[in-house]
Structures are given as C-alpha cells and as structure tokens.
Amino acid sequence: MASRSKLVRVLFQTSVRLSTPLRSYCSAPGQHSIIFRPRRALLFVAGNDERKICKIPTLDADCVVMDCEDAVAPSKKDEARKTVTRMLDEVDFGRTECAVRINSVDSGLADDDLLAILQAKNLPSAIVLPKVESVEEMQTFAANLNTAVAEIEVNPTFDLFAILESAKGLMNLQPILQEIVSLSDMSPFRLAALAFGSEDFAADIGASRTSEATELLYARQMVVLAAKAFGLQAIDYASVDFKDTESLKRQAEEGARFGFTGKVAIHPLQVPIIQQAFSPSPERVVWARGLIQAFQQHQQEGKGVFMYEGRMIDKPILLQAQNMVQSEAVEK
C-alpha cells in the first residue's frame, strides 16, 4: 500500500505540470502509441561503446537497445549512462527505433539509470526492463519511473519491454503482466513486448544449453502464450554464436513458426538474417492479399466461412492473413 500511495502522489505532481513540446523518440505527452512498430531484430549494443552506437544508422535494424545492464561492467555503469544520454541527442538513428535497457529493479541501479537517461532531449521510445520476477518489482519500477519523469519538463510515454529470465519470473508471469497493465493506467508507459532471456533462464534452472534448445522449449512457448494473451510482441532469445549464421537462420525461422514476432541480436551480422526470417515471403503476401479480397467478396454476398485455394477459411486464418499484410506494409 505504501508504494501505491507514493505512486499516486508522484502522479499527481506530474499531472499538474504544464508540459512543453516533446522532442523525442517516445510518444507525445499523454498519448499511448497505437502505431504498429516492426521489431523483428532487437540489436543490443553496450551503452558505453560510442563507436558501435554511432554505426547504428547504417545497420537498418528495426530496433536498437542501448544497454546499461549485462553488456556493461559494474565499473562502467556511470559512463554508459552518460554515453547513452549523449548519443540519444547527437545521433540521427533514422528509421531505427531507440530503446534503452536499464538495470534490474533488484540490482538497485535502475533508479540511477532512469534519472540519467531522462535528461536527454530526445528520449528513447522504449525502456527495456530485465529480470522481471515479481509484482512488487513492477510497483517499484512504476514509482521510480514516475519520480524520474517528475524531474523533467515533459510528460512522455514509453513502450515497455519486459524480459523474462528466471523460473520465478515464469511462474509469476500472469500476475506480473496483469500488474503492469494495471500500473500503466497511471504511469507513463505502455506494455508493448515480452522477451525471453535464454542464458540467464538456463543458468537459473540448471539446464545445459544445446544447439537444438529443447531445454528452453516449454519456457519459450509460455512466453509466446502470455504475450499473445496480453496483445504483446514476443521476442525470442539471442543466438550467442554470431558467426554461425546457419544455426541463427534455423533458430529465427523456428521462432517465427512458434509465434514470436522478433528476436534479440547481439551482432550487426545477425540483423538481416533475423529480419528476413520474421518477414513474410512475397508469395505468402500475395496469398494473404488474395484471401482478404475473397473474404470481402463473400462478406458482400452474406457468406461466412468459405473456401480459398482448396482450404476452408475462418476468422483465425483471416486474422493471420491480415497480420501478414500489415507487417509487410509497415516493413516497407
């Protein structure tokens, strides 16, 4: 109850300020983003590596995540915060969406990350929160974010990517997501994606990693199921051997078949392979457009279920076709 009361007080303080025009990558003040963003490849880059960050505009990645967590040594955390803040203002990322991964709530570093990053004039569109395990952590995050936002002159709205990385997080997934959705009604974020952190998860359950990733199958399917139930994008795990492009292609295509909408990348070489795997083929787009056109014709004739290219078509298949066409249009 105490954290809830603190959150309400901070929100009241924030709501009474007059906001100035927002110059940022995030949503406009008081508005949640309703635009579908393709997030096929989420490229993680160490937040203290200015050279790599400056190369991002040349990579054509859907989304880049400037990292203040695992990719940064403990002694370099403050340097990463300062570099990320400066890069947000200095680099023109073009079509690439900018997100920032802060440290976990449990680390005690997340608050400092938020306070530093929100000093940028061009704010990130999304915040990536790792090692999500409990409802209480999400309440603390919401309170800390509102406190940080209260210190700046604008009222931004961020997309939130939550990363599941432990057995505890998996077992608590439904109440965690329900709490995030509830908190978003009075906080400057919108839950947009659920990602799976395979290496931490495998270590947490004592599993040995294999190239087939069968040890992760149940957890990955649970992430997809939860993401779809809450209307979120589902982001699959990173392939750590970036030189093994054949395995990456196989894993990415498998993830797409499972229902994931994107995959984490840790090297620029992985970006085009991942984005290709999560893009519909031209043949499938033609099929989808034809199906939608046939549906519209049958609707005009007052018909429900109908046959298309020898297959019985109902609403779920129609929705798949519509999603395919929408994704193809946005990716262009």
Secondary structure, DSSP 8 states (H G I E B T S, - for coil): -HHHHHHHHHHHHHHTS------SSSB-TT----S----SEEEEEETT-HHHHHHGGGS--SEEEEESSTTS-GGGHHHHHHHHHHHHHH---TT-EEEEE---GGGT-HHHHHHHHTTSSS--SEEEE-S---HHHHHHHHHHHHHHHTTSSS--BEEEEEEE-SHHHHHTHHHHHHHHHHHHTTSSEEEEEEEE-HHHHHHHHT----TT-GGGHHHHHHHHHHHHHTT-EEEE---S-TT-HHHHHHHHHHHHHHT--EEEESSTTHHHHHHHHTS--HHHHHHHHHHHHHHHHHHHTT--SEEETTEEE-HHHHHHHHHHHHHHHHH-
